[in-house]
């Protein structure tokens, strides 16, 4: 359990991608259970869903980068007195 917590704290975006992808794939499989898709079609949808989850995490990460840039720009730099 500590290894999972350590991995999640070291790689938060990858962890978010994995968790979101698992949830999205489960919902996809549940919603498509009575549709009658071919296995290759279902596999293509699963791969597309995993990539979409990664794209969502990446786009959400843009907001984090903007916040970091604003915070570093608003932090005054101190000059050492001579």
Backbone bond lengths (Angstrom), bond angles and torsions (degrees), N, CA, C in turn:
res aa  C-N    CA-C-N  psi(-1)  N-CA   C-N-CA  omega(-1)  CA-C   N-CA-C  phi
1 X - - - 1.450 - - 1.530 110.69 -
2 X 1.328 116.23 -38.58 1.461 119.74 178.07 1.512 111.32 -65.44
3 X 1.320 116.53 -32.36 1.466 119.85 178.40 1.525 110.44 -65.97
4 X 1.335 117.25 -38.61 1.460 120.83 177.77 1.525 111.31 -66.14
5 X 1.322 116.63 -42.78 1.460 120.56 178.43 1.524 110.81 -64.00
6 X 1.317 116.14 -40.22 1.452 120.52 178.97 1.526 110.95 -65.22
7 X 1.337 116.76 -44.25 1.468 120.78 178.33 1.523 110.82 -62.47
8 X 1.335 116.50 -43.62 1.460 120.75 -178.73 1.523 111.80 -64.88
9 X 1.323 117.59 -36.21 1.459 119.55 179.61 1.521 111.87 -75.91
10 X 1.327 117.60 -29.08 1.462 121.09 178.77 1.524 112.33 -81.81
11 X 1.329 117.80 -29.68 1.466 122.48 -176.87 1.531 110.12 -131.71
12 X 1.324 118.12 71.43 1.467 119.24 -174.51 1.534 113.64 -67.32
13 X 1.320 117.82 -36.30 1.469 119.04 -178.86 1.520 111.61 -71.70
14 X 1.312 116.89 -39.58 1.456 120.17 177.66 1.523 110.34 -64.84
15 X 1.319 116.26 -40.30 1.462 120.74 176.97 1.521 111.03 -63.24
16 X 1.333 116.31 -42.91 1.465 119.82 178.36 1.520 110.49 -63.32
17 X 1.336 117.06 -39.43 1.462 120.87 178.90 1.526 110.39 -62.75
18 X 1.317 117.13 -45.33 1.461 120.85 -178.54 1.523 111.10 -63.28
19 X 1.324 116.35 -46.78 1.469 120.47 -178.02 1.530 110.62 -65.63
20 X 1.334 116.88 -44.75 1.456 120.08 179.83 1.524 110.75 -65.21
21 X 1.323 117.61 -41.36 1.460 120.79 179.97 1.529 111.33 -63.51
22 X 1.321 116.99 -41.92 1.463 119.78 178.80 1.530 110.47 -61.66
23 X 1.322 116.26 -46.38 1.466 119.83 179.04 1.523 112.41 -62.65
24 X 1.318 116.79 -43.24 1.467 120.04 -178.94 1.530 111.63 -67.69
25 X 1.325 117.01 -38.97 1.469 120.20 179.26 1.529 110.17 -67.71
26 X 1.321 117.40 -40.00 1.470 119.56 177.31 1.530 111.05 -61.48
27 X 1.317 116.87 -43.34 1.462 119.98 178.26 1.521 110.67 -65.12
28 X 1.331 117.16 -40.14 1.466 120.90 177.72 1.521 111.00 -61.78
29 X 1.322 117.18 -47.03 1.464 120.08 -179.48 1.522 111.90 -64.68
30 X 1.325 116.62 -37.92 1.457 119.91 178.37 1.533 110.85 -67.60
31 X 1.321 116.95 -41.27 1.464 120.23 -177.72 1.524 112.58 -72.98
32 X 1.323 117.34 -26.69 1.465 119.59 -175.73 1.527 113.04 -102.33
33 X 1.312 118.00 14.32 1.466 120.12 -175.28 1.527 113.00 -66.93
34 X 1.321 119.15 -30.37 1.465 121.69 -177.76 1.518 112.79 -107.03
35 X 1.322 118.12 12.10 1.465 121.09 -175.84 1.521 111.14 -83.43
36 X 1.302 118.55 -31.40 1.451 121.50 179.39 1.520 113.11 85.34
37 X 1.320 116.82 39.34 1.456 120.58 178.50 1.524 109.96 -76.12
38 X 1.324 115.35 149.74 1.452 120.17 172.70 1.525 109.02 -71.31
39 X 1.325 117.34 155.31 1.472 118.81 -179.57 1.530 112.82 -57.97
40 X 1.321 118.24 -37.58 1.468 119.94 179.36 1.528 111.20 -68.23
41 X 1.322 116.72 -34.93 1.460 120.09 177.11 1.530 110.27 -67.12
42 X 1.311 115.66 -43.49 1.460 120.31 178.86 1.528 110.81 -64.19
43 X 1.321 117.05 -40.30 1.462 120.88 177.58 1.525 110.65 -62.94
44 X 1.323 116.91 -42.31 1.468 120.45 178.20 1.528 110.89 -62.58
45 X 1.316 117.58 -39.43 1.464 121.00 177.67 1.531 111.38 -67.02
46 X 1.312 117.01 -38.67 1.465 120.54 178.98 1.529 110.27 -65.60
47 X 1.331 116.93 -44.56 1.465 120.18 178.69 1.526 110.15 -63.22
48 X 1.323 117.30 -44.17 1.464 120.70 178.66 1.529 111.11 -62.48
49 X 1.313 117.29 -36.97 1.461 121.81 178.92 1.524 111.06 -67.03
50 X 1.322 117.47 -41.30 1.464 120.92 178.27 1.528 110.32 -64.31
51 X 1.338 116.42 -42.83 1.467 119.63 177.72 1.526 111.24 -65.17
52 X 1.320 117.01 -37.88 1.464 120.80 177.69 1.526 111.13 -64.25
53 X 1.322 117.14 -39.07 1.466 120.18 177.30 1.526 110.11 -62.65
54 X 1.322 117.27 -41.85 1.461 120.53 177.04 1.513 111.83 -63.33
55 X 1.324 117.21 -40.28 1.456 121.42 177.77 1.529 110.97 -63.69
56 X 1.315 116.70 -40.44 1.469 120.49 178.23 1.527 111.37 -62.30
57 X 1.312 116.68 -44.47 1.469 120.15 179.41 1.520 110.27 -65.40
58 X 1.323 117.28 -39.36 1.459 121.33 178.99 1.526 111.06 -63.88
59 X 1.338 117.60 -44.14 1.463 121.48 179.58 1.521 110.55 -65.83
60 X 1.320 117.45 -41.95 1.464 120.08 176.87 1.521 110.07 -62.28
61 X 1.324 117.74 -33.06 1.451 122.28 177.93 1.516 113.23 -64.95
62 X 1.332 118.06 -23.91 1.469 120.96 176.12 1.515 109.99 -57.80
63 X 1.316 116.62 -39.99 1.464 121.56 -179.54 1.527 110.09 -62.44
64 X 1.326 117.15 -40.50 1.467 120.41 177.99 1.519 110.80 -63.18
65 X 1.328 117.14 -41.85 1.462 120.88 179.43 1.518 111.23 -65.02
66 X 1.324 117.66 -38.74 1.462 120.99 178.18 1.523 110.91 -64.90
67 X 1.322 117.28 -41.39 1.462 120.96 179.01 1.528 110.79 -64.06
68 X 1.328 117.07 -41.32 1.464 120.75 179.14 1.523 110.74 -64.57
69 X 1.329 117.52 -40.52 1.457 121.38 -179.30 1.529 110.77 -67.22
70 X 1.329 116.83 -41.26 1.460 120.53 178.91 1.519 110.83 -65.86
71 X 1.319 116.59 -40.68 1.457 120.09 -178.00 1.531 110.36 -67.40
72 X 1.327 117.71 -40.86 1.457 119.21 -179.71 1.526 111.15 -71.95
73 X 1.345 117.91 -29.16 1.460 121.05 178.44 1.521 110.69 -74.70
74 X 1.319 118.13 -31.20 1.461 120.22 -177.79 1.518 112.62 -86.38
75 X 1.321 118.11 -11.99 1.460 121.43 179.33 1.518 108.81 -78.79
76 X 1.328 117.81 119.08 1.465 119.18 -178.83 1.525 110.96 -71.18
77 X 1.298 114.77 143.29 1.457 119.26 177.05 1.528 108.01 -91.40
78 X 1.291 115.59 139.28 1.455 119.74 -179.13 1.517 109.10 -100.08
79 X 1.329 115.72 138.21 1.449 120.64 177.72 1.522 108.20 -101.85
80 X 1.289 114.81 140.16 1.463 118.19 -179.98 1.532 109.41 -76.96
81 X 1.286 115.78 137.74 1.480 120.95 179.96 1.512 109.90 -78.18
82 X 1.298 115.46 138.84 1.479 120.07 179.49 1.494 110.81 -106.30
